[in-house]
Amino acid sequence: MLSDVLIPMLDLNDTADPIEDYLAALRLLEGVAGDVDVLVPGHGSIGGADQVHARIDQDRAYVHAEVEYASVPVSPPGISGIPK
């Protein structure tokens, strides 16, 4: 979470609602973000206090975009009008 180089990775096998679980975790982090001096993600660059909210917003935006993309119908090959 909060990496500046890796996208959010959702565990689709061990939870009933991985998207909501991830968003809930972001809300928890957001609740303490004001107390952070240094952000040390598991992967990526160390960030300062000024980057915490931006990285939370970036992760949240990515997850919401994935949800929106997943809801777009996919057309069978040869049928136009719906993204493949």
NUDREN-870384 format. One line per 4 residues: number of its first residue (from 0); their letters; for each residue x, y, z of C-alpha. Coordinates in pm, 1 decimal. Layout:
residues N
NUM = A = X:Y:Z; ... .
This chain:
residues 84
0 = MLSD = 0.0:0.0:0.0; 96.9:358.8:-64.0; 376.4:263.8:-301.5; 477.4:513.7:-564.1 .
4 = VLIP = 589.4:236.5:-801.4; 344.9:-54.1:-757.5; -27.7:-62.1:-817.4; -257.9:-183.1:-539.0 .
8 = MLDL = -267.3:-562.4:-527.6; -601.4:-701.8:-414.2; -622.3:-1047.7:-258.5; -910.7:-1198.5:-452.1 .
12 = NDTA = -888.9:-1539.2:-284.6; -887.5:-1487.4:91.0; -1160.1:-1231.8:149.4; -1525.9:-1189.3:67.1 .
16 = DPIE = -1485.7:-828.1:-50.6; -1124.0:-743.3:-135.6; -1211.2:-405.1:-283.0; -1398.0:-285.1:24.0 .
20 = DYLA = -1129.1:-432.5:249.6; -861.9:-234.6:65.0; -1067.2:85.8:74.0; -1134.2:32.7:447.1 .
24 = ALRL = -760.8:-3.7:506.6; -700.8:321.8:318.8; -958.1:492.8:542.3; -773.5:363.4:849.3 .
28 = LEGV = -445.1:497.3:714.9; -611.1:826.4:630.0; -723.4:853.7:991.1; -363.4:857.1:1113.7 .
32 = AGDV = -201.1:1027.9:814.0; -173.9:1356.8:1000.5; 52.9:1191.7:1257.7; 300.3:1059.9:999.2 .
36 = DVLV = 643.6:1215.9:960.3; 791.0:958.9:720.5; 616.9:708.1:495.1; 803.5:382.0:434.2 .
40 = PGHG = 607.8:160.7:192.7; 694.4:-203.5:139.8; 804.1:-117.6:-215.5; 892.8:216.0:-366.7 .
44 = SIGG = 1032.8:541.5:-243.7; 1026.7:669.4:109.6; 797.4:969.0:131.1; 758.4:1264.2:356.6 .
48 = ADQV = 451.6:1368.3:551.4; 343.4:1577.0:253.9; 308.4:1264.2:36.5; 88.0:1049.1:259.7 .
52 = HARI = -248.2:1191.6:153.4; -143.0:1201.9:-212.6; -51.1:832.8:-208.4; -373.6:739.8:-30.6 .
56 = DQDR = -567.1:933.5:-296.2; -365.0:766.7:-572.0; -435.7:416.3:-438.8; -803.9:495.7:-392.8 .
60 = AYVH = -832.4:636.7:-745.9; -669.5:324.3:-889.3; -906.9:90.6:-703.9; -1211.0:293.7:-811.0 .
64 = AEVE = -1087.4:289.3:-1172.8; -1051.8:-89.1:-1154.9; -1408.7:-118.8:-1028.5; -1535.5:103.6:-1309.9 .
68 = YASV = -1336.7:-88.5:-1571.6; -1459.8:-422.7:-1439.8; -1819.1:-307.2:-1483.1; -1773.3:-226.0:-1854.3 .
72 = PVSP = -1922.6:-502.3:-2068.6; -1673.5:-681.1:-2290.4; -1779.1:-771.4:-2640.1; -1702.7:-1102.9:-2805.4 .
76 = PGIS = -1442.4:-1081.7:-3085.5; -1580.3:-930.6:-3403.2; -1854.9:-724.7:-3237.6; -1789.1:-353.3:-3227.1 .
80 = GIPK = -1921.8:-82.3:-3002.0; -1816.2:-229.7:-2668.6; -1452.5:-215.3:-2555.7; -1260.5:-542.1:-2573.2 .
